Amino acid sequence: MSEGKTGRATSGPRGQEPGDRGISIVLAGGGTAGHVEPAMAVADALRELDPQVRITALGTARGLETRLVPQRGYDLELITPVPLPRKPSGDLVRLPLRVRTAIRQTRSVLAGVEADVVIGFGGYVALPAYLAARGGFGLHGRRRAVPVVVHEANASAGLANRVGAVSARRVLSAVPEPGLRKVEVVGVPVRAAITSLDRAALRAEARAFFGFAPDAKVLLVFGGSQGAQSINRAVSAAAEALGAAGVSVLHAHGPKNTLDLPPAAAGAPPYVAVPYLDRMDLAYAAADLAICRSGAMTVAEVTAVGLPAVYVPLPIGNGEQRLNALPVVSAGGGIVIDDAELTGGFVADTVASLMTDDARLAEMTAAASLSGHPDAARRVAQVALDIAHAQRKRLQ
């Protein structure tokens, strides 16, 4: 990764130069996986729909995009991060200068790639992208604004997307009422490896991979890439009860965490504990039910594969994770329990009982499948391409 004269940094294969005049799309969604992964799913869909499309991801040096974007084979342009302070601090005093710097850098990126459309996914990368696109850039003696498409993955929109939605050409969302006006519900973009997953066809292979019997009842437990200690404690405390009920467990506890598990009883089904799951596709295929957090990406993936879940919202912010889970829970594809109420007793009683209720699991599986949006990435990509073609036609 190298710094350019304009203060931009790039990575990834270059092969797509502005001079070839393929449609140019800039994706603004850096910082966390919740912003980067939907952007990459849309990037893949754009290339599938239009192999000549030129894709540029916008990010900062401190975000996950510095690793994830090059891994996926896309160009990455870095700008100054603009975190929005939640309380008065020195960062608040420096905010105006940072915003101006980031807007100037972003405008340089937009001009350099001759951007046709900006797709923003929220977060502190999206805000300067929205403002720079609104002001536009000069090209061939003319100054023009760049059309913006906003995608909101959460049930409660953040500040960046609230700003971007004011002048956006289209506003797309995971849920009907994220706090933005005139939204179109498309779901959360998820990578094709997940949306194309046939759990039933892969189930036997997946269970063999993790050491489970083909006809096992499998409970999948995970709490994000770092695990979740409250989930870890509750499920491990119920290990004996789950085993007595004939439930196998696949538990990703996080690389920095350990589980306090009792010795396995003779003949009990396996309790497979791992720090991290490299093959989430196989984990989803092996499972009958999941216990997990309810971040927007987690809910999107779990519903996209039709897996019912016990959602345990992370108790932070304004309850966004609970809101993310409510649509699928209301549809019957899951249940939600507060983090403070998740105990070993709840898992031993409620979850173990659910795992042995074939009829209810089947109903929840069907409801979860209907709640998913496996075509979300393609729909977002198509909206952007349609706007880009219309923009080009208008400027001819």
Secondary structure, 3 states (H helix, E strand, C coil): CEECCCCCEEECCCCCCHHHCCCEEEEECCCCHHHHHHHHHHHHHHHHHCCCCEEEEEECCCCCHHHHHHHCCCEEEECCCCCCCCCCCHHHHHHHHHHHHHHHHHHHHHHHCCCCEEEECCCCCHHHHHHHHHHCEEECCEEECCCEEEEECCCCCCHHHHHHHHHCCEEEECCCCCCCCCEEECCCCCCHHHHCCCHHHHHHHHHHHHCCCCCCEEEEEECCCCCCHHHHHHHHHCHHHHHHCCEEEEEECCCCCCCCCCCCCCCCCCEEEECCCCCHHHHHHHCCEEEECCCHHHHHHHHHCCCCEEECCCCCCCCHHHHHHHHHHHHCCEEECCHHHCCHHHHHHHHHHHHCCHHHHHHHHHHHHHHCCCCHHHHHHHHHHHHHHHHHHHHC
